[in-house]
Amino acid sequence: QVQLVESGGGLVQPGGSLRLSCAASGSIFNIIFMAWYRQAPGKQRELVAAISKYGNTNISESVKGRFTISKGNAEVAVYLQMNSLKPEDTAVYYCNMRDVGEYWGQGTQVTVSS
Protein backbone atom coordinates (compact mmCIF):
# COMPACT_ATOMS: atom_id res chain seq x y z
CA GLN A 1 0.00 0.00 0.00
CA VAL A 2 1.18 3.52 -0.83
CA GLN A 3 0.31 6.69 1.09
CA LEU A 4 0.57 10.21 -0.31
CA VAL A 5 0.42 13.08 2.15
CA GLU A 6 0.05 16.64 0.87
CA SER A 7 0.79 19.83 2.74
CA GLY A 8 1.25 23.53 2.06
CA GLY A 9 -2.20 24.67 1.01
CA GLY A 10 -3.94 27.69 2.48
CA LEU A 11 -5.34 31.13 1.88
CA VAL A 12 -3.26 33.60 -0.12
CA GLN A 13 -3.92 36.94 -1.74
CA PRO A 14 -3.83 37.34 -5.53
CA GLY A 15 -0.24 37.65 -6.70
CA GLY A 16 1.04 35.63 -3.77
CA SER A 17 2.89 32.33 -3.65
CA LEU A 18 2.47 28.92 -2.10
CA ARG A 19 4.53 25.73 -2.18
CA LEU A 20 2.74 22.40 -2.05
CA SER A 21 4.53 19.26 -0.92
CA CYS A 22 3.59 15.61 -1.33
CA ALA A 23 5.48 12.87 0.47
CA ALA A 24 5.06 9.24 -0.56
CA SER A 25 5.58 6.22 1.65
CA GLY A 26 4.84 2.51 1.62
CA SER A 27 5.41 -0.18 -0.99
CA ILE A 28 6.83 1.87 -3.83
CA PHE A 29 8.33 -0.13 -6.69
CA ASN A 30 9.04 1.79 -9.87
CA ILE A 31 7.64 5.30 -10.10
CA ILE A 32 6.66 6.26 -13.62
CA PHE A 33 5.66 9.81 -12.77
CA MET A 34 4.24 12.04 -10.08
CA ALA A 35 1.76 14.82 -10.71
CA TRP A 36 -0.50 17.49 -9.30
CA TYR A 37 -4.16 17.75 -10.24
CA ARG A 38 -6.74 20.24 -9.07
CA GLN A 39 -10.49 20.37 -8.84
CA ALA A 40 -12.46 23.58 -8.48
CA PRO A 41 -16.10 23.56 -7.29
CA GLY A 42 -18.40 22.41 -10.06
CA LYS A 43 -15.52 21.54 -12.39
CA GLN A 44 -13.76 18.36 -13.42
CA ARG A 45 -10.41 17.41 -11.99
CA GLU A 46 -7.64 18.64 -14.26
CA LEU A 47 -3.93 18.02 -14.61
CA VAL A 48 -1.79 20.91 -13.39
CA ALA A 49 1.71 19.52 -13.79
CA ALA A 50 3.53 16.20 -14.00
CA ILE A 51 7.14 15.08 -13.69
CA SER A 52 8.58 11.76 -14.83
CA LYS A 53 11.18 9.73 -13.00
CA TYR A 54 13.70 11.15 -15.48
CA GLY A 55 12.74 14.73 -14.61
CA ASN A 56 10.76 15.50 -17.76
CA THR A 57 7.90 17.87 -16.99
CA ASN A 58 4.48 18.61 -18.43
CA ILE A 59 2.85 21.86 -17.35
CA SER A 60 -0.71 22.93 -18.06
CA GLU A 61 -0.95 25.99 -20.30
CA SER A 62 -3.14 27.69 -17.68
CA VAL A 63 -0.26 27.78 -15.18
CA LYS A 64 2.81 27.74 -17.41
CA GLY A 65 5.30 30.39 -16.38
CA ARG A 66 3.77 30.66 -12.89
CA PHE A 67 3.95 27.12 -11.48
CA THR A 68 6.98 24.85 -11.25
CA ILE A 69 6.97 21.14 -10.45
CA SER A 70 9.97 19.37 -8.95
CA LYS A 71 10.72 16.08 -7.26
CA GLY A 72 12.74 15.06 -4.28
CA ASN A 73 16.26 13.72 -4.52
CA ALA A 74 16.70 11.28 -1.69
CA GLU A 75 13.07 11.28 -0.65
CA VAL A 76 10.06 10.17 -2.68
CA ALA A 77 8.28 13.48 -2.93
CA VAL A 78 6.92 16.00 -5.39
CA TYR A 79 6.58 19.74 -5.00
CA LEU A 80 4.57 22.44 -6.68
CA GLN A 81 5.83 26.00 -6.44
CA MET A 82 2.96 28.34 -7.27
CA ASN A 83 3.72 31.99 -7.96
CA SER A 84 1.57 34.89 -9.16
CA LEU A 85 -1.53 33.12 -7.93
CA LYS A 86 -4.89 34.11 -9.34
CA PRO A 87 -8.41 33.66 -7.95
CA GLU A 88 -9.04 31.09 -10.69
CA ASP A 89 -6.31 28.92 -9.17
CA THR A 90 -8.61 28.30 -6.21
CA ALA A 91 -9.20 24.55 -5.97
CA VAL A 92 -8.42 21.42 -4.04
CA TYR A 93 -5.01 20.22 -5.21
CA TYR A 94 -4.31 16.49 -5.33
CA CYS A 95 -1.04 14.63 -5.52
CA ASN A 96 -0.95 11.66 -7.89
CA MET A 97 1.62 8.93 -8.34
CA ARG A 98 1.84 6.07 -10.80
CA ASP A 99 4.04 3.03 -10.49
CA VAL A 100 2.51 -0.43 -10.71
CA GLY A 101 -0.69 1.20 -9.51
CA GLU A 102 -2.17 4.68 -9.31
CA TYR A 103 -2.40 6.52 -6.01
CA TRP A 104 -3.97 9.77 -4.84
CA GLY A 105 -3.47 12.00 -1.86
CA GLN A 106 -6.34 13.34 0.23
CA GLY A 107 -6.11 16.81 -1.29
CA THR A 108 -5.15 20.22 0.06
CA GLN A 109 -7.23 23.36 -0.33
CA VAL A 110 -5.74 26.39 -2.04
CA THR A 111 -7.80 29.58 -1.87
CA VAL A 112 -6.71 32.73 -3.67
CA SER A 113 -8.72 35.68 -2.48
CA SER A 114 -8.31 39.22 -1.24
N, CA, C and O atoms as CSV, one atom per row, in Angstrom:
chain,resi,resn,atom,element,x,y,z
A,1,GLN,N,N,0.845,-1.193,0.000
A,1,GLN,CA,C,0.000,0.000,0.000
A,1,GLN,C,C,0.879,1.241,0.000
A,1,GLN,O,O,1.933,1.266,0.635
A,2,VAL,N,N,0.440,2.264,-0.713
A,2,VAL,CA,C,1.179,3.522,-0.830
A,2,VAL,C,C,0.340,4.637,-0.227
A,2,VAL,O,O,-0.870,4.699,-0.446
A,3,GLN,N,N,0.980,5.512,0.526
A,3,GLN,CA,C,0.311,6.688,1.087
A,3,GLN,C,C,0.960,7.945,0.523
A,3,GLN,O,O,2.184,8.047,0.438
A,4,LEU,N,N,0.122,8.893,0.141
A,4,LEU,CA,C,0.570,10.209,-0.312
A,4,LEU,C,C,-0.010,11.245,0.637
A,4,LEU,O,O,-1.221,11.293,0.853
A,5,VAL,N,N,0.854,12.069,1.199
A,5,VAL,CA,C,0.417,13.080,2.152
A,5,VAL,C,C,0.817,14.453,1.631
A,5,VAL,O,O,2.001,14.745,1.463
A,6,GLU,N,N,-0.187,15.295,1.376
A,6,GLU,CA,C,0.052,16.645,0.869
A,6,GLU,C,C,0.083,17.645,2.020
A,6,GLU,O,O,-0.504,17.425,3.079
A,7,SER,N,N,0.771,18.728,1.785
A,7,SER,CA,C,0.791,19.831,2.737
A,7,SER,C,C,1.113,21.114,1.979
A,7,SER,O,O,1.579,21.077,0.840
A,8,GLY,N,N,0.859,22.244,2.623
A,8,GLY,CA,C,1.249,23.528,2.059
A,8,GLY,C,C,0.121,24.376,1.517
A,8,GLY,O,O,0.356,25.512,1.106
A,9,GLY,N,N,-1.097,23.861,1.501
A,9,GLY,CA,C,-2.203,24.665,1.014
A,9,GLY,C,C,-2.572,25.754,2.009
A,9,GLY,O,O,-2.045,25.808,3.120
A,10,GLY,N,N,-3.493,26.623,1.587
A,10,GLY,CA,C,-3.942,27.686,2.483
A,10,GLY,C,C,-4.585,28.813,1.725
A,10,GLY,O,O,-4.931,28.690,0.550
A,11,LEU,N,N,-4.736,29.920,2.429
A,11,LEU,CA,C,-5.340,31.126,1.875
A,11,LEU,C,C,-4.230,32.114,1.522
A,11,LEU,O,O,-3.343,32.379,2.333
A,12,VAL,N,N,-4.286,32.649,0.318
A,12,VAL,CA,C,-3.259,33.595,-0.122
A,12,VAL,C,C,-3.930,34.668,-0.969
A,12,VAL,O,O,-4.936,34.410,-1.631
A,13,GLN,N,N,-3.373,35.858,-0.945
A,13,GLN,CA,C,-3.915,36.940,-1.743
A,13,GLN,C,C,-3.479,36.805,-3.205
A,13,GLN,O,O,-2.452,36.189,-3.490
A,14,PRO,N,N,-4.241,37.367,-4.115
A,14,PRO,CA,C,-3.828,37.343,-5.529
A,14,PRO,C,C,-2.424,37.915,-5.692
A,14,PRO,O,O,-2.078,38.926,-5.082
A,15,GLY,N,N,-1.627,37.256,-6.519
A,15,GLY,CA,C,-0.244,37.650,-6.704
A,15,GLY,C,C,0.723,36.978,-5.755
A,15,GLY,O,O,1.938,37.083,-5.923
A,16,GLY,N,N,0.193,36.290,-4.761
A,16,GLY,CA,C,1.036,35.630,-3.767
A,16,GLY,C,C,1.554,34.286,-4.241
A,16,GLY,O,O,1.327,33.869,-5.377
A,17,SER,N,N,2.263,33.616,-3.331
A,17,SER,CA,C,2.888,32.329,-3.648
A,17,SER,C,C,2.578,31.295,-2.575
A,17,SER,O,O,2.354,31.624,-1.410
A,18,LEU,N,N,2.573,30.055,-2.994
A,18,LEU,CA,C,2.465,28.917,-2.097
A,18,LEU,C,C,3.326,27.787,-2.644
A,18,LEU,O,O,3.576,27.714,-3.847
A,19,ARG,N,N,3.776,26.910,-1.757
A,19,ARG,CA,C,4.525,25.726,-2.178
A,19,ARG,C,C,3.843,24.506,-1.599
A,19,ARG,O,O,3.750,24.350,-0.382
A,20,LEU,N,N,3.369,23.645,-2.476
A,20,LEU,CA,C,2.742,22.401,-2.052
A,20,LEU,C,C,3.788,21.289,-2.022
A,20,LEU,O,O,4.691,21.235,-2.857
A,21,SER,N,N,3.639,20.412,-1.043
A,21,SER,CA,C,4.527,19.262,-0.921
A,21,SER,C,C,3.690,17.998,-0.858
A,21,SER,O,O,2.570,18.001,-0.347
A,22,CYS,N,N,4.247,16.921,-1.382
A,22,CYS,CA,C,3.589,15.615,-1.330
A,22,CYS,C,C,4.662,14.574,-1.049
A,22,CYS,O,O,5.585,14.383,-1.840
A,23,ALA,N,N,4.525,13.910,0.079
A,23,ALA,CA,C,5.476,12.874,0.466
A,23,ALA,C,C,4.838,11.508,0.300
A,23,ALA,O,O,3.705,11.287,0.726
A,24,ALA,N,N,5.570,10.592,-0.320
A,24,ALA,CA,C,5.065,9.242,-0.555
A,24,ALA,C,C,5.768,8.255,0.372
A,24,ALA,O,O,6.957,8.388,0.662
A,25,SER,N,N,5.013,7.274,0.824
A,25,SER,CA,C,5.584,6.217,1.649
A,25,SER,C,C,4.849,4.913,1.375
A,25,SER,O,O,3.763,4.902,0.796
A,26,GLY,N,N,5.468,3.808,1.804
A,26,GLY,CA,C,4.838,2.514,1.620
A,26,GLY,C,C,5.566,1.669,0.589
A,26,GLY,O,O,6.770,1.822,0.379
A,27,SER,N,N,4.826,0.778,-0.049
A,27,SER,CA,C,5.411,-0.184,-0.994
A,27,SER,C,C,5.524,0.444,-2.381
A,27,SER,O,O,4.667,0.251,-3.243
A,28,ILE,N,N,6.583,1.185,-2.567
A,28,ILE,CA,C,6.829,1.873,-3.834
A,28,ILE,C,C,7.824,1.065,-4.642
A,28,ILE,O,O,8.895,0.727,-4.138
A,29,PHE,N,N,7.489,0.746,-5.900
A,29,PHE,CA,C,8.329,-0.135,-6.694
A,29,PHE,C,C,9.089,0.612,-7.772
A,29,PHE,O,O,10.315,0.710,-7.712
A,30,ASN,N,N,8.384,1.133,-8.745
A,30,ASN,CA,C,9.039,1.792,-9.872
A,30,ASN,C,C,8.172,2.948,-10.317
A,30,ASN,O,O,7.256,2.775,-11.122
A,31,ILE,N,N,8.460,4.130,-9.791
A,31,ILE,CA,C,7.642,5.301,-10.102
A,31,ILE,C,C,7.782,5.666,-11.571
A,31,ILE,O,O,8.890,5.800,-12.091
A,32,ILE,N,N,6.645,5.824,-12.227
A,32,ILE,CA,C,6.655,6.261,-13.618
A,32,ILE,C,C,6.623,7.785,-13.657
A,32,ILE,O,O,7.437,8.420,-14.327
A,33,PHE,N,N,5.664,8.361,-12.924
A,33,PHE,CA,C,5.656,9.809,-12.773
A,33,PHE,C,C,4.839,10.188,-11.549
A,33,PHE,O,O,4.075,9.388,-11.010
A,34,MET,N,N,5.024,11.427,-11.131
A,34,MET,CA,C,4.236,12.040,-10.075
A,34,MET,C,C,3.643,13.323,-10.636
A,34,MET,O,O,4.225,13.960,-11.515
A,35,ALA,N,N,2.476,13.694,-10.115
A,35,ALA,CA,C,1.761,14.818,-10.710
A,35,ALA,C,C,0.914,15.532,-9.672
A,35,ALA,O,O,0.666,15.026,-8.577
A,36,TRP,N,N,0.484,16.715,-10.050
A,36,TRP,CA,C,-0.504,17.487,-9.295
A,36,TRP,C,C,-1.713,17.721,-10.182
A,36,TRP,O,O,-1.592,18.136,-11.335
A,37,TYR,N,N,-2.891,17.443,-9.616
A,37,TYR,CA,C,-4.163,17.747,-10.242
A,37,TYR,C,C,-4.874,18.750,-9.349
A,37,TYR,O,O,-4.494,18.950,-8.196
A,38,ARG,N,N,-5.901,19.373,-9.888
A,38,ARG,CA,C,-6.740,20.238,-9.075
A,38,ARG,C,C,-8.188,20.117,-9.513
A,38,ARG,O,O,-8.497,19.775,-10.654
A,39,GLN,N,N,-9.059,20.410,-8.564
A,39,GLN,CA,C,-10.490,20.371,-8.844
A,39,GLN,C,C,-11.150,21.556,-8.174
A,39,GLN,O,O,-11.146,21.675,-6.949
A,40,ALA,N,N,-11.716,22.427,-8.985
A,40,ALA,CA,C,-12.458,23.579,-8.476
A,40,ALA,C,C,-13.917,23.189,-8.331
A,40,ALA,O,O,-14.366,22.252,-8.991
A,41,PRO,N,N,-14.673,23.885,-7.482
A,41,PRO,CA,C,-16.095,23.558,-7.292
A,41,PRO,C,C,-16.852,23.566,-8.616
A,41,PRO,O,O,-16.763,24.520,-9.388
A,42,GLY,N,N,-17.590,22.500,-8.865
A,42,GLY,CA,C,-18.401,22.414,-10.062
A,42,GLY,C,C,-17.646,22.094,-11.331
A,42,GLY,O,O,-18.228,22.089,-12.416
A,43,LYS,N,N,-16.338,21.823,-11.211
A,43,LYS,CA,C,-15.523,21.537,-12.386
A,43,LYS,C,C,-14.887,20.157,-12.269
A,43,LYS,O,O,-14.807,19.577,-11.187
A,44,GLN,N,N,-14.438,19.649,-13.416
A,44,GLN,CA,C,-13.758,18.357,-13.422
A,44,GLN,C,C,-12.328,18.514,-12.913
A,44,GLN,O,O,-11.734,19.591,-12.981
A,45,ARG,N,N,-11.802,17.419,-12.410
A,45,ARG,CA,C,-10.410,17.412,-11.988
A,45,ARG,C,C,-9.525,17.551,-13.227
A,45,ARG,O,O,-9.762,16.908,-14.249
A,46,GLU,N,N,-8.500,18.403,-13.118
A,46,GLU,CA,C,-7.637,18.645,-14.264
A,46,GLU,C,C,-6.165,18.520,-13.869
A,46,GLU,O,O,-5.782,18.782,-12.729
A,47,LEU,N,N,-5.362,18.117,-14.837
A,47,LEU,CA,C,-3.927,18.017,-14.608
A,47,LEU,C,C,-3.319,19.413,-14.546
A,47,LEU,O,O,-3.587,20.256,-15.401
A,48,VAL,N,N,-2.504,19.645,-13.530
A,48,VAL,CA,C,-1.787,20.909,-13.392
A,48,VAL,C,C,-0.358,20.748,-13.902
A,48,VAL,O,O,0.110,21.528,-14.732
A,49,ALA,N,N,0.321,19.733,-13.398
A,49,ALA,CA,C,1.715,19.517,-13.786
A,49,ALA,C,C,2.115,18.091,-13.446
A,49,ALA,O,O,1.603,17.497,-12.497
A,50,ALA,N,N,3.042,17.550,-14.237
A,50,ALA,CA,C,3.534,16.202,-13.997
A,50,ALA,C,C,5.039,16.167,-14.219
A,50,ALA,O,O,5.589,16.954,-14.989
A,51,ILE,N,N,5.697,15.233,-13.522
A,51,ILE,CA,C,7.145,15.077,-13.690
A,51,ILE,C,C,7.466,13.587,-13.713
A,51,ILE,O,O,7.014,12.832,-12.852
A,52,SER,N,N,8.247,13.173,-14.700
A,52,SER,CA,C,8.585,11.764,-14.833
A,52,SER,C,C,9.770,11.419,-13.929
A,52,SER,O,O,10.401,12.301,-13.346
A,53,LYS,N,N,10.054,10.145,-13.826
A,53,LYS,CA,C,11.179,9.729,-13.002
A,53,LYS,C,C,12.497,10.235,-13.572
A,53,LYS,O,O,13.503,10.278,-12.864
A,54,TYR,N,N,12.497,10.620,-14.854
A,54,TYR,CA,C,13.697,11.153,-15.484
A,54,TYR,C,C,13.790,12.674,-15.348
A,54,TYR,O,O,14.792,13.274,-15.736
A,55,GLY,N,N,12.743,13.295,-14.797
A,55,GLY,CA,C,12.736,14.735,-14.613
A,55,GLY,C,C,12.066,15.509,-15.730
A,55,GLY,O,O,12.062,16.740,-15.712
A,56,ASN,N,N,11.498,14.806,-16.704
A,56,ASN,CA,C,10.757,15.505,-17.759
A,56,ASN,C,C,9.454,16.027,-17.182
A,56,ASN,O,O,8.789,15.336,-16.411
A,57,THR,N,N,9.088,17.246,-17.555
A,57,THR,CA,C,7.896,17.871,-16.985
A,57,THR,C,C,6.854,18.188,-18.057
A,57,THR,O,O,7.163,18.385,-19.232
A,58,ASN,N,N,5.619,18.225,-17.597
A,58,ASN,CA,C,4.481,18.608,-18.434
A,58,ASN,C,C,3.657,19.584,-17.611
A,58,ASN,O,O,3.143,19.230,-16.550
A,59,ILE,N,N,3.531,20.806,-18.096
A,59,ILE,CA,C,2.853,21.860,-17.352
A,59,ILE,C,C,1.628,22.322,-18.118
A,59,ILE,O,O,1.703,22.568,-19.322
A,60,SER,N,N,0.506,22.441,-17.435
A,60,SER,CA,C,-0.706,22.934,-18.061
A,60,SER,C,C,-0.499,24.357,-18.572
A,60,SER,O,O,0.174,25.163,-17.930
A,61,GLU,N,N,-1.079,24.657,-19.725
A,61,GLU,CA,C,-0.955,25.992,-20.300
A,61,GLU,C,C,-1.504,27.062,-19.352
A,61,GLU,O,O,-1.022,28.195,-19.350
A,62,SER,N,N,-2.500,26.710,-18.558
A,62,SER,CA,C,-3.139,27.689,-17.682
A,62,SER,C,C,-2.224,28.156,-16.550
A,62,SER,O,O,-2.477,29.194,-15.937
A,63,VAL,N,N,-1.169,27.400,-16.272
A,63,VAL,CA,C,-0.264,27.776,-15.179
A,63,VAL,C,C,1.173,27.910,-15.628
A,63,VAL,O,O,2.047,28.217,-14.818
A,64,LYS,N,N,1.434,27.687,-16.901
A,64,LYS,CA,C,2.806,27.739,-17.413
A,64,LYS,C,C,3.398,29.127,-17.174
A,64,LYS,O,O,2.756,30.147,-17.421
A,65,GLY,N,N,4.637,29.137,-16.688
A,65,GLY,CA,C,5.298,30.392,-16.376
A,65,GLY,C,C,5.048,30.873,-14.960
A,65,GLY,O,O,5.730,31.779,-14.480
A,66,ARG,N,N,4.072,30.271,-14.284
A,66,ARG,CA,C,3.770,30.657,-12.891
A,66,ARG,C,C,4.031,29.518,-11.910
A,66,ARG,O,O,4.453,29.750,-10.777
A,67,PHE,N,N,3.778,28.290,-12.351
A,67,PHE,CA,C,3.946,27.116,-11.479
A,67,PHE,C,C,5.153,26.305,-11.934
A,67,PHE,O,O,5.446,26.216,-13.126
A,68,THR,N,N,5.843,25.718,-10.966
A,68,THR,CA,C,6.984,24.846,-11.248
A,68,THR,C,C,6.843,23.563,-10.453
A,68,THR,O,O,6.583,23.595,-9.250
A,69,ILE,N,N,7.015,22.427,-11.131
A,69,ILE,CA,C,6.974,21.139,-10.454
A,69,ILE,C,C,8.392,20.602,-10.318
A,69,ILE,O,O,9.214,20.747,-11.222
A,70,SER,N,N,8.665,19.981,-9.174
A,70,SER,CA,C,9.965,19.367,-8.953
A,70,SER,C,C,9.782,18.122,-8.096
A,70,SER,O,O,8.734,17.924,-7.481
A,71,LYS,N,N,10.817,17.286,-8.064
A,71,LYS,CA,C,10.723,16.078,-7.260
A,71,LYS,C,C,11.886,15.999,-6.295
A,71,LYS,O,O,12.920,16.640,-6.484
A,72,GLY,N,N,11.701,15.213,-5.273
A,72,GLY,CA,C,12.736,15.058,-4.278
A,72,GLY,C,C,13.934,14.297,-4.816
A,72,GLY,O,O,13.841,13.594,-5.822
A,73,ASN,N,N,15.056,14.444,-4.135
A,73,ASN,CA,C,16.257,13.718,-4.524
A,73,ASN,C,C,16.345,12.404,-3.756
A,73,ASN,O,O,16.178,11.330,-4.334
A,74,ALA,N,N,16.599,12.489,-2.497
A,74,ALA,CA,C,16.696,11.278,-1.690
A,74,ALA,C,C,15.324,10.762,-1.272
A,74,ALA,O,O,15.123,9.559,-1.109
A,75,GLU,N,N,14.394,11.680,-1.101
A,75,GLU,CA,C,13.065,11.280,-0.647
A,75,GLU,C,C,12.113,11.125,-1.834
A,75,GLU,O,O,12.314,11.719,-2.893
A,76,VAL,N,N,11.079,10.320,-1.635
A,76,VAL,CA,C,10.056,10.172,-2.677
A,76,VAL,C,C,9.027,11.256,-2.419
A,76,VAL,O,O,8.147,11.107,-1.571
A,77,ALA,N,N,9.146,12.343,-3.157
A,77,ALA,CA,C,8.281,13.483,-2.932
A,77,ALA,C,C,8.174,14.298,-4.214
A,77,ALA,O,O,9.016,14.217,-5.108
A,78,VAL,N,N,7.114,15.080,-4.267
A,78,VAL,CA,C,6.924,15.996,-5.388
A,78,VAL,C,C,6.448,17.322,-4.828
A,78,VAL,O,O,5.709,17.371,-3.845
A,79,TYR,N,N,6.882,18.392,-5.466
A,79,TYR,CA,C,6.580,19.739,-4.995
A,79,TYR,C,C,5.965,20.557,-6.112
A,79,TYR,O,O,6.225,20.322,-7.292
A,80,LEU,N,N,5.146,21.522,-5.723
A,80,LEU,CA,C,4.567,22.439,-6.684
A,80,LEU,C,C,4.748,23.852,-6.153
A,80,LEU,O,O,4.103,24.248,-5.182
A,81,GLN,N,N,5.629,24.607,-6.795
A,81,GLN,CA,C,5.825,26.003,-6.442
A,81,GLN,C,C,4.862,26.824,-7.275
A,81,GLN,O,O,4.900,26.790,-8.505
A,82,MET,N,N,3.994,27.567,-6.590
A,82,MET,CA,C,2.963,28.337,-7.269
A,82,MET,C,C,3.204,29.814,-7.013
A,82,MET,O,O,3.130,30.266,-5.870
A,83,ASN,N,N,3.486,30.555,-8.045
A,83,ASN,CA,C,3.716,31.990,-7.957
A,83,ASN,C,C,2.644,32.744,-8.726
A,83,ASN,O,O,1.930,32.166,-9.546
A,84,SER,N,N,2.539,34.024,-8.456
A,84,SER,CA,C,1.575,34.887,-9.157
A,84,SER,C,C,0.187,34.251,-9.166
A,84,SER,O,O,-0.462,34.167,-10.208
A,85,LEU,N,N,-0.248,33.818,-8.023
A,85,LEU,CA,C,-1.529,33.118,-7.931
A,85,LEU,C,C,-2.695,34.023,-8.276
A,85,LEU,O,O,-2.690,35.220,-7.989
A,86,LYS,N,N,-3.695,33.417,-8.901
A,86,LYS,CA,C,-4.895,34.115,-9.336
A,86,LYS,C,C,-6.108,33.491,-8.662
A,86,LYS,O,O,-6.057,32.334,-8.246
A,87,PRO,N,N,-7.199,34.246,-8.548
A,87,PRO,CA,C,-8.412,33.660,-7.952
A,87,PRO,C,C,-8.853,32.375,-8.660
A,87,PRO,O,O,-9.393,31.471,-8.022
A,88,GLU,N,N,-8.631,32.292,-9.954
A,88,GLU,CA,C,-9.043,31.090,-10.686
A,88,GLU,C,C,-8.174,29.869,-10.380
A,88,GLU,O,O,-8.479,28.765,-10.832
A,89,ASP,N,N,-7.108,30.055,-9.626
A,89,ASP,CA,C,-6.306,28.916,-9.168
A,89,ASP,C,C,-6.913,28.256,-7.929
A,89,ASP,O,O,-6.438,27.213,-7.480
A,90,THR,N,N,-7.954,28.862,-7.386
A,90,THR,CA,C,-8.613,28.297,-6.210
A,90,THR,C,C,-9.172,26.921,-6.523
A,90,THR,O,O,-9.941,26.755,-7.469
A,91,ALA,N,N,-8.785,25.940,-5.731
A,91,ALA,CA,C,-9.199,24.552,-5.965
A,91,ALA,C,C,-8.634,23.670,-4.856
A,91,ALA,O,O,-7.818,24.106,-4.045
A,92,VAL,N,N,-9.086,22.431,-4.845
A,92,VAL,CA,C,-8.418,21.416,-4.042
A,92,VAL,C,C,-7.349,20.785,-4.939
A,92,VAL,O,O,-7.636,20.342,-6.052
A,93,TYR,N,N,-6.135,20.754,-4.443
A,93,TYR,CA,C,-5.010,20.219,-5.205
A,93,TYR,C,C,-4.683,18.816,-4.701
A,93,TYR,O,O,-4.553,18.583,-3.500
A,94,TYR,N,N,-4.553,17.889,-5.651
A,94,TYR,CA,C,-4.314,16.490,-5.327
A,94,TYR,C,C,-2.975,16.022,-5.889
A,94,TYR,O,O,-2.610,16.330,-7.023
A,95,CYS,N,N,-2.276,15.289,-5.080
A,95,CYS,CA,C,-1.041,14.631,-5.518
A,95,CYS,C,C,-1.403,13.280,-6.130
A,95,CYS,O,O,-2.301,12.589,-5.649
A,96,ASN,N,N,-0.701,12.920,-7.187
A,96,ASN,CA,C,-0.952,11.662,-7.894
A,96,ASN,C,C,0.373,10.983,-8.198
A,96,ASN,O,O,1.344,11.641,-8.572
A,97,MET,N,N,0.411,9.685,-8.039
A,97,MET,CA,C,1.616,8.935,-8.341
A,97,MET,C,C,1.263,7.648,-9.064
A,97,MET,O,O,0.298,6.973,-8.709
A,98,ARG,N,N,2.041,7.314,-10.071
A,98,ARG,CA,C,1.836,6.067,-10.799
A,98,ARG,C,C,3.114,5.250,-10.788
A,98,ARG,O,O,4.171,5.703,-11.227
A,99,ASP,N,N,2.987,3.993,-10.256
A,99,ASP,CA,C,4.043,3.028,-10.495
A,99,ASP,C,C,3.335,1.770,-11.004
A,99,ASP,O,O,2.823,1.781,-12.123
A,100,VAL,N,N,3.290,0.722,-10.249
A,100,VAL,CA,C,2.509,-0.429,-10.714
A,100,VAL,C,C,1.012,-0.166,-10.518
A,100,VAL,O,O,0.181,-0.856,-11.108
A,101,GLY,N,N,0.680,0.787,-9.726
A,101,GLY,CA,C,-0.693,1.204,-9.515
A,101,GLY,C,C,-0.801,2.711,-9.615
A,101,GLY,O,O,0.169,3.388,-9.954
A,102,GLU,N,N,-1.972,3.233,-9.321
A,102,GLU,CA,C,-2.171,4.677,-9.305
A,102,GLU,C,C,-2.679,5.073,-7.933
A,102,GLU,O,O,-3.588,4.446,-7.388
A,103,TYR,N,N,-2.087,6.114,-7.383
A,103,TYR,CA,C,-2.396,6.518,-6.012
A,103,TYR,C,C,-2.686,8.009,-5.961
A,103,TYR,O,O,-2.137,8.798,-6.730
A,104,TRP,N,N,-3.578,8.380,-5.020
A,104,TRP,CA,C,-3.973,9.767,-4.842
A,104,TRP,C,C,-3.799,10.171,-3.379
A,104,TRP,O,O,-3.963,9.365,-2.464
A,105,GLY,N,N,-3.463,11.439,-3.194
A,105,GLY,CA,C,-3.473,12.001,-1.859
A,105,GLY,C,C,-4.882,12.439,-1.497
A,105,GLY,O,O,-5.813,12.322,-2.294
A,106,GLN,N,N,-5.019,12.948,-0.275
A,106,GLN,CA,C,-6.339,13.335,0.226
A,106,GLN,C,C,-6.741,14.724,-0.251
A,106,GLN,O,O,-7.905,15.104,-0.124
A,107,GLY,N,N,-5.808,15.478,-0.791
A,107,GLY,CA,C,-6.108,16.814,-1.287
A,107,GLY,C,C,-5.787,17.896,-0.276
A,107,GLY,O,O,-5.885,17.687,0.934
A,108,THR,N,N,-5.403,19.054,-0.787
A,108,THR,CA,C,-5.146,20.216,0.062
A,108,THR,C,C,-5.790,21.432,-0.595
A,108,THR,O,O,-5.660,21.642,-1.801
A,109,GLN,N,N,-6.482,22.225,0.208
A,109,GLN,CA,C,-7.235,23.361,-0.326
A,109,GLN,C,C,-6.304,24.551,-0.556
A,109,GLN,O,O,-5.507,24.916,0.307
A,110,VAL,N,N,-6.426,25.137,-1.728
A,110,VAL,CA,C,-5.744,26.387,-2.044
A,110,VAL,C,C,-6.820,27.412,-2.382
A,110,VAL,O,O,-7.627,27.201,-3.287
A,111,THR,N,N,-6.824,28.513,-1.656
A,111,THR,CA,C,-7.802,29.578,-1.870
A,111,THR,C,C,-7.055,30.874,-2.142
A,111,THR,O,O,-6.245,31.323,-1.331
A,112,VAL,N,N,-7.341,31.468,-3.296
A,112,VAL,CA,C,-6.709,32.731,-3.669
A,112,VAL,C,C,-7.787,33.814,-3.644
A,112,VAL,O,O,-8.682,33.847,-4.488
A,113,SER,N,N,-7.675,34.676,-2.675
A,113,SER,CA,C,-8.718,35.683,-2.482
A,113,SER,C,C,-8.164,36.867,-1.710
A,113,SER,O,O,-7.274,36.720,-0.873
A,114,SER,N,N,-8.704,38.043,-2.004
A,114,SER,CA,C,-8.311,39.223,-1.245
A,114,SER,C,C,-9.289,39.471,-0.109
A,114,SER,O,O,-9.126,40.427,0.649
